[in-house]
Every structure is written in C-alpha cells, then in structure tokens.
Amino acid sequence: MILEIILAFAAGLLIGSFLNVCIYRWPLDLTVRKPARSFCPKCEKTIAWYDNIPLVSYALLSGKCRQCGAQISWRYPIVELLTGAAFAYCVATFGLSLVALKLSLFCAIQIALIVTDIEERILPDEFTLGGTLLGLVLAWFTPVEIGFSYMILGGTTDPRWLSLMDSALGALFACGVVWFIRWLYEKLRHREGMGLGDVKMMAMIGAFLGIRLAFQTIFVGCLLGSVIGLAIIYIAKKGSDYELPFGSFLGFAAIVTALWSGL
C-alpha cells in the first residue's frame, strides 16, 4: 500500500504542475495547448524539462528563473504539494478505487479554483463548467448519494441512473441556491455580492457531491466567509465593499465535506 500512496503523491505532483499552467493561463484567456511548453512569465523564455520537475526544480533553482533570475511565485510548489497530498490521502483512505480517483480529481479542481479566486478573483469556466460535466460523467461510475431521483425516475432501481439523476439534481439545486443568494443580496444592498462564477462553481460541486453534501458545502462556505472574511476586513482595515474570494471559501468547504463524507 505504501508504494501505491507514493505513486499517487507523484501523480498528484504532476497534476498540480499542470494546474499551475491552467491557473496562470486561463484567467488571461490563454490556451494550455499553445505554447505546449511552460515559459517564464517575466522573460517568456521556454522552461527546460529539467527545470520543470515538481517541487525539485523549484528547490534547486531557489525559486528563481534560470534565464532571467526572476522570482517564481510560492504558489507553484504549494499547488503541487497540496495536489500531491490530496491524491496520496485519497488513495491511502479509499485504496486504488474509482472513489479515490473521483475525490482526487475533485480536490484538484477545488485547489485550482481556490488559488485563481484568491489571485485573480476569477473562477474559470474550464474548471467550473468542465468540472460539472466531469462530475456528471463520474456519477455513472461512482454513486452519488441517492435522494430525490426515486421520485423522478419512478420504479427505476438501476443505481447508475439514480446516481446520474441525483448528480444532475445536485448541480441544479446548488447553483440555484447560490444564484438566489446572489439575487437577494443585489436586491437588498443594490450591488453585486458575488459573481456568476460562484454559481457555476456550485453547479460543479453539486454534480460531484449531490444535494445534501452540496448544501453542507454552502453552509460551511458561508460560515467561513462570514467569520474569516470579517476578520480579514478588520485586520487589513478594508472597507465594507472589499471583494472577498467567496469561491475560495466554497472550495475549502467542498474539500472538507467531500473527504469527511467519503462520498
């Protein structure tokens, strides 16, 4: 089992390295296909493969570009390490299973969204809408908690159809709740409280987790956003119009909820 956990950690590091490319490029409307090779954001020189080994290259280069000496953000090794740890934890807890794969991918998407929201206040559609589609596909192979699908599908007992339906219902319920909160806030405060990215993000979370766990995610995310957000505003002496990365709170809450429940 130790070997499987080590391999999962290594796979997570590679996925984390790819996530860093997405986190940098997608908010800038750049594709991950061209250029295919990573490049330094400062000098735009192509990074050699031996300078792009997760964690190792950052340490050997002391966090600087070999070509121009520009400082490389701490975000790169942090994302790689967190993703590797998430993959290792899922395999250690659930073994080499589809559940472990589903949770690993879910955590990877949440980590990417947490970081992009903190850095850019953007939740890219590639993660949210693409993640929603992925959640629906995976629901066919790994069951989502069965809920209201019985009422819609009648006498159907096929767990795959029930799981797929509850995944779809989870996506609709979760994004509907957040959309309503967003609408209500605008009506009461006459300004936008959260973007549509948060709505689409909750659709993705609902597709992966189903209705009950999506609701828990919303509750925990709102609680974290209220407590930590107010603390940040107070400590940093920000105004009441300061834009908090609500998607980051939702992402953290989603990871805790998913891993705690084991789906």
ZIQUIKA-V47445 format. One record per pair of residues at least 12 apart in sequence whose ideal C-beta (glycine too) atoms are under 6 Angstrom apart, sorted by the first residue. I is the first residue (numbers start at 1). GAP is how many residues later the second one is. D is the distance in whole Angstrom. If there is no record, write none. Layout:
# ZIQUIKA-V47445
I;GAP;D
I;GAP;D
This chain:
# ZIQUIKA-V47445
4;87;6
4;92;6
5;83;5
5;86;5
5;87;5
8;79;4
8;80;5
8;83;4
9;75;5
9;79;4
11;76;6
12;71;5
12;72;4
12;75;3
13;41;4
13;67;5
13;71;4
15;68;5
15;93;5
16;63;5
16;64;4
16;67;3
17;37;5
17;63;6
19;60;6
19;93;5
20;56;5
20;59;5
23;89;6
23;92;5
23;93;5
26;98;4
26;100;5
27;89;6
27;93;4
27;95;5
38;14;6
40;25;5
42;26;5
42;28;4
43;24;5
43;25;4
45;22;4
51;15;6
54;26;4
55;22;5
55;25;6
58;19;5
82;29;5
83;25;5
83;28;6
86;21;4
87;17;5
90;13;5
90;14;5
98;43;6
98;44;5
99;43;5
99;164;6
102;36;5
102;40;5
103;155;6
106;102;5
106;152;6
107;148;5
109;18;5
109;22;5
110;141;4
110;144;5
110;145;5
112;15;6
113;14;5
113;134;6
113;138;5
114;134;5
114;137;4
117;128;4
117;130;4
117;131;5
118;127;5
118;130;5
121;122;6
123;74;3
123;78;5
123;124;5
128;72;4
128;73;5
128;76;5
129;71;6
131;73;4
132;39;6
132;71;5
132;72;4
132;75;5
135;72;3
135;73;4
136;31;5
136;71;5
139;24;5
139;25;5
139;28;3
140;20;5
140;24;5
143;16;6
143;20;4
144;19;5
144;22;5
144;23;5
144;66;4
145;65;4
145;67;6
146;16;5
146;20;6
147;19;5
147;64;5
148;21;6
149;13;4
149;16;4
149;17;5
153;12;6
166;44;5
167;40;5
169;42;6
170;36;4
170;37;6
170;40;4
170;41;5
170;44;5
171;32;4
171;35;4
171;36;4
173;33;6
173;38;5
174;28;4
174;31;6
174;32;3
174;40;4
175;24;5
175;27;5
175;28;4
177;41;6
178;20;6
178;21;5
178;24;4
179;20;5
182;12;5
194;52;5
198;48;6
198;49;5
201;46;5
205;12;6
205;49;5
213;44;5
213;48;6
216;41;5
217;36;5
217;37;5
217;40;5
220;33;4
221;28;5
221;29;4
221;32;4
224;25;4
225;21;5
225;24;4
229;15;5
